[in-house]
Amino acid sequence: MSDTPPMLHPAHSEPDAEGRTRKVGDLFRDVPLTRAHLQCCLVLFFVFAIEAWEMMIIVYTAPLIAAEFALDALAVGHLISAMFIGMLLGALGWGRLAERFGRKRAIVWSLGAYGLISMASAFAPDYSTLYALRLLSGIAAVGMMVVTFAHFQELLPVSQRGALTVYLAAGWPIGMLLALGATVWLLPYGWRAIIVLSSLGGLWAIAVARWVPESPYWLASVGRQAEARRTICTLSDGAVHVSDECTLTVDRSVSGRQRELFSCAWLKISALQITVNFTFSWGYWGLQTWLPTLLQQRGLSLPQSYGFIALSALCMIPGYMAASYLTGRFGRKKVVVGFISASVLAGYGFANAHTLEMLYLSNFALAFFSLGAWGVWGAWIGELYPTPLRTVGYGWAIFAQRIANVLAPSLIGALIAYGSSFNLTTTIINVFLLVTVIVVVFIPETEGKALR
């Protein structure tokens, strides 16, 4: 018996008796991979890299900010959490904005607003002002994370959707490396110069507006039939042509309201994916936010810690590549379960490493497997829902992640401030990855299924 609810089973859409309707998702079974897809991938890849840059830049500049404002570990933890509190507040709203005004507009608005607010934070005169501006920056920036994956998936052929969405997620380590490089490069000029450079990422909204089309799923859902047909023709490079007499359809069994995620039909899926997003994000982010401090506990200097993090980010890239290849062969569930299980073992090794060599090896394995799993998980979330609920579902996913992101830095900071050992701190973090493995087993497989 399949573990997939009836609503998730693909139905190959054939034209009706008079050839007047087609499901958008089934048309994408025939859409080949084209240069237009690769262009969209490149532009949206950097959107995700900018998001990662913005999320990590405050972590890497935290020692400099702490020195200027005389902050202790708890205050630094709260400052790191500020952006995530903002993301938590904004996550649910961006999903609704994307459903009402379109995926493309939401990403453009998010990028532009984040750039302006982040720029203002570089001139904050005190800790309170900086905290408030980082919170507002989070409200603006979270739109990129909520909408980008869903938008990209709605532009891709069914056969390539999983692999290419994982590659999009590889923007995360690139963003980390850019943030780290900017921090090291501009270190002599202080944290304000680093934040100014980071804020210029908001200008990428111009690239999105110019080179990324609106989702044909969304266009069809709001009755913009001619635009939806043109977009499909463009994406397929003319290989798929829909006649003017044909009406494109998407699943309209739901209207896109927040409460519909928790209706009888979608409650189980929503509860499972929200739980996974919370536990997985806690396990990953709880370690990343305090990695420089934890490494210094092991005797590494701050510059050595930055080098360690850079090497870890490089190890993420082959992790994404491996996950991208494997998800097309074995499906989402097997890859995510396997990769997170390997992350648990690597995390255990990291917590109990007695030599610097073991510390490096286990952390690199942790980076490879945990980020590979994140890439597949990012593709999996949007595939669980029909078009009217896709970005709304992503909004709740990011909401759960941000709750973990808010709690983890502060609580891990408290553990460190009160003298918790390196081993105990990392073991507590690792428990959340183990819970993630258990929960993800119950989520239905979506590989090869058309979007609804």
N, C-alpha and C positions, 0 to 999 in steps of 0.2 A: 504493500500500500504506500503510495507516495506521501511524503511529508509536506508537499506543496499544496496550499489551499486551492480550491477550484479557481479562484480569481486570478491566480498566478500562472495557471497553465496557458501556454501560447495557443492561440486559435489562428491557424493560417487563413488569412483573409482573402477570399476570392471576391471579385466583383459580384454584385447582386445580379439578378436576372437581366437587368437592363444596363449593367455596367456603370451604375451611377454613384456607388460609394466604395471607398477603399479605406482600410485602416492604415494610418501613417506608419505604425510600427511594422506592419507586414511589408509595406513598400521598402522599408530599409533592409529587408532580407535580400533585395535585389540591387541595392545601391553598392557600387564598387568603392574601394578606397581610392581617393583622388588627391590631387594636389591641394584642393580646397580644404580637405580634412587636415592635411599636414600643416597648412597655414593656420587654421583654427587651433590646432594642437600647440603650435609654437607660441601663439599669442596668449592663449589661456595658461600654458605652462608657466609663463613669466608672471601671470596674475597670481598663480599659486606660490611661485618663488617670492614675490613681493609680500604676500601674506606671511610666509614663513620668516622672511627677513624682519618684518615688523614685529612679529611675535617674539623673536629671539633677540632683537637688538637691545631690549631693555635688560635681558638677562646678562648679556655680555658687557654692557656698560654699567651694570649695577655697582661693581666695586668703585668706579669713578664717581657715580652719583652719591654713594654712601660716604665717600671721603669728603665731598663738597658740603653735604648737608648734615654730616656727623650722624649717620643712621646706624642702628644696630641691626642684627640679623632679622629680628621680627619686623622692623620697619621696612627692610629691603624685601622681605617676603610679601608684605602688604602691597608694596609698590609694584612688584612683579604681577601680583594678582589683580591690580587695578584694571589693566587692559582686558583681562578675562572676565571681570565683573561686567565691564561694558559690553563685551561680546555676549555674555549671558543675557543681559538686558535687551540686546538688539537682535539676537538670533531668531526669535519667533516672528518678529516683525518683518525681517527681510524675506522670509519665505512667502508671506502674504503679499508683499510688494512685488515679488517676482511673478506671482500668479496673476496679479492685477495689471501690472504695467509691462511685463515681459522680462525674460531672463537677461537679455543684453542691457537694457536700461538699468536694471538693478546693479549689475557689475560695474557699469560706468559710474553710476551715482556713488557706489561704495568706494571705488578707487579715488574719485575726486574729493569726496568729503574726508576720507582718511588722510590724504595728502595735506590738506589745509590744516586740519586739527593737529596732526603730528608735527607740522612745521611750527605751529604755535607753542607746542610743548617744549621745543628746543630753547625757548626764551623764558621758561618758567622761572620766577624769581625765588621760589621757595618750594619746600616739599609738598605742601598742601595744594598749591597751584599745579605742580607737576602731576600729582596724583589725579586731580580732577580732569586734566587734559588727557592723560593716558586712558582714563575711563571713557571719555567721550570718543577718543580714537578707536577704542575697542568697539563701541556701538557702531561706528562707521565702517570699520574694516571687516567686521564679521560677515557683511553681505557678500564679500568675495568668496568666503569659505562655504557659505550656505548655498550659493547659486552656481558657482563655477563648475563643479562636478556634474550636477544635473544638466546644466546647459550643454556641456561637452558631450555627454552621453546621448543627448537628443539630436546631435548632429552626426552620429557615427553609424556605420553599417552594423548590423547585428553580430556578424562574425568577428568583427574587429573591436567591438565595444569594450570588452573586458581588458584586453591587452593594452589598448591605447589609453584607457582611463588610468591604468596603473602607471604608465609612462608619464601621464600628466602629474600624478602624485609625486614623481621624482623631482618636481620643482621644489619640494621641501628641503632636501639636502643642499640643493643649489642656493636656495635662499639663506640657509644656515651658513654656508661658506661665504656668500656675499656679505652677510652681516658680520661674520667673524673677520673677514678680510678688511672691511671698512673700519671695524673697531681697532684692529692692529695698525692699519695705515694712518688713521686719524687720531690715534692714542695721544700723541703729543699735543694735539689741539683741544683735547677735552671731549666730554660726552656730548656737549651741545652741537659741536660740528658733526659728530657721528649721526645724531638724530636729524639734523638738517639734510644730510645726504640721503638718509633713509626716507625722508618725507617726499623726495623727488619721484619716488615710485608712483605717486598719484598721477603723474603725467602719462602713465601707461594707459589711462582711460582713453586717450586719443587713439591708440592702436586698436583697442577693443571696438571702439565706435566705428572705425574705418574698415577693419579686416575680418570681423566675426559677424556672421549673419544671425538673425533671430531664430530661435528654435521653431521648426515647422510644426512640432507637436503643439506648442503653445499657440502659434498662429492659427492652426486648425481649431483649437479649443475655443478661441474667441471669435471665430467666424471670418478670419482674414484669409479666405481660401486662395485667392489669387497669389498672395505673397507666399503662402505655404507651398503652393505648386512651383513657383519660381525658385524658391530656396532648395527644394528637392532636386529640381533640374540642375541648378548650379552645383550643388554638392556632389551630384552623380556625374557631373561633366556631360550632361545630356543623355546619359545612359537610361535614365528613368524619366519618362515624360508622362505627366498626368493631364488628361484632357480637361478642357474648361467645363465639360458637362459632369465631370466626376467630383463628388463631394468627399473631402478627406475627413476622417473621423478619428477621435480618440475616446478612451473610456470616459464616459460622463456619468457613471453610476455614483460618483461623489462630486461635490461642488468645490472642494478645496478648503473647507472650514477646519479650523484646528480640532474641534471636537470630533470630527469624523475619523481622525487617527485612532480614537479610543472607542469607536463603535464596535459592535460585536464582530464585524467582518475583519477589522484591522487591529483589534486590541492586542492579540497575541504577538503579532509581528512588531507592533510599535513598542510593546513592553520589552521584548527581547532586544531589539536594536538599541533602545535607549539604555538598557542595562549594560550592554556591551560597550557602548560609547563611553559610559561613565567609568567602568572598571578598566578598560584598555587605556583610556586617557590618563587615569590616575597612575597606573603602572608605568606608563611611558613618561608622562610629564613630571611626575614626582621625582624621577631620577634626573631628567634633563635640566630642570631649573636649578638644581643644587649640585650638578656635576662638578663645576669648577671648585666649589667649596669642599665637596667630598674628596676630590682628588688632592686638594691641598692638605687634607687630613692624612693622606697617604704619603705626604712628603714632596709633592710636585709643586713647583712655583706657579704663579698665575700665568706667565707666558707658556710654561710647559703644559699647563692645563688647556690653554687655547689650542696648542698644537695637538694635544690628545683629542680634543673635540673635533678638530678639522679632519684628522685621520678617521675618526668615527663616522663623520658625515660622508667621506669618500666611500666607506664600506657600505653605506646605505644604497648607493647607486647600483652596484651589482645585485643587491637584495631586491630592488625594484625590478631589474631586468629578469631575474630568475622567476619572481612571482608573476610577472607579465606573461612569460612563456608558459608557466605551469598552470595558470588559471584557465587558459584556453584548452589545455589537455585534460585537466582533472576537475575543473569546476572551482567555484568560489570556496565552498565549505572545506574541502580537503586541504586546500592550500592555506587558508586562514588557520584552521586547527593545527596543521603541521607546523607552520611558521611560528605561531604563538607558543606552542608547546616547546619548540626549540628555544624560543626567547626565555621561557621559564627556566630551562636548564642553564642557558647562558647567564641569566640573572643570578641564579644560585652560585655559579662559578665566580661571577663578579663580586658578590657579597662575601665570598669566602676565599678570595685570592690572597695568597701569602707572598707572592713575588710580583714585581712590576711587570714581568713578561706575562704572567697569568692574568693580571689586571687588564693589560692591553688586549690579549687574545679573547678573553670572555666578553669584554665590552664591544669589540669589533663584531663578534658573533651576535651579540644582542642588537647591535645596530643593523646588521644584515637582515636578521629574521623579523625583528619587530617592525621595521619600516616596510619590508616587503609585505607583511601582513596588513599594515595600514593602507598600502596602495590598493590591495584587493578589496579590503573592507570599504574604502571610499567608493569603489565601483559598485559594490554589492548593495549599499544602502538605498540608492536611488532606484535600483531595479526592483525593489520590493513593493513599490507603490505605483499607482496609475498617474497619468500626467497631472491632474488637478491637485494631487497630494504630494508630488515628488519633491518640490522645493520646501513645502511645509514639513514633510518628513525629515528632510535634511536639516531644517531649522531646529527641530527637536533633537536630532542627533548632535548638532553643534551645541545646543543648549546643555545637554547632558555632559558633553566634553568640557564645556566651560565651567560647570559646577565642580567637576574634578580639578580643573586647572586653578580655580579659585581656592579650593580647600587644600589641595596637595602642597603648593609652595609654603603656605602659612603653617600647616601642621608639620611638614618636614623641617621648616625653619625653626619651629618650636622644639622639635626633637634635637636638632643640632645645638640650639641655644642652651638647652638644658643638659648637654653633655652626652647625648645618645651616641653609641659607638657606630662606626662605619658599617659593621656587619649587621647590626640590628636595624639601622635605618634602611639599608638596601633590601633586607629580607622583608620588611613590612611592605615596601614598594612592590616587591616581586609577587607577593600573595595576590595582588589584584590581577596580575597577568594570568595566574592559575584559574581564578574565578572566570575570567573572560573565556578561556578555553572551554570550560564546562557549559557556559550559556550559549556560545555560538553554535554548538552542536545541534540545537533545536531550531535554527533558522533555516528556511527553505532555500534550496539551490535555485539559481537563476541563470546559470550559464546557458547560452544558446536560445534563450527565450526573448521574444520581441517585447519592447516596451509597450505599455498600454496607454 
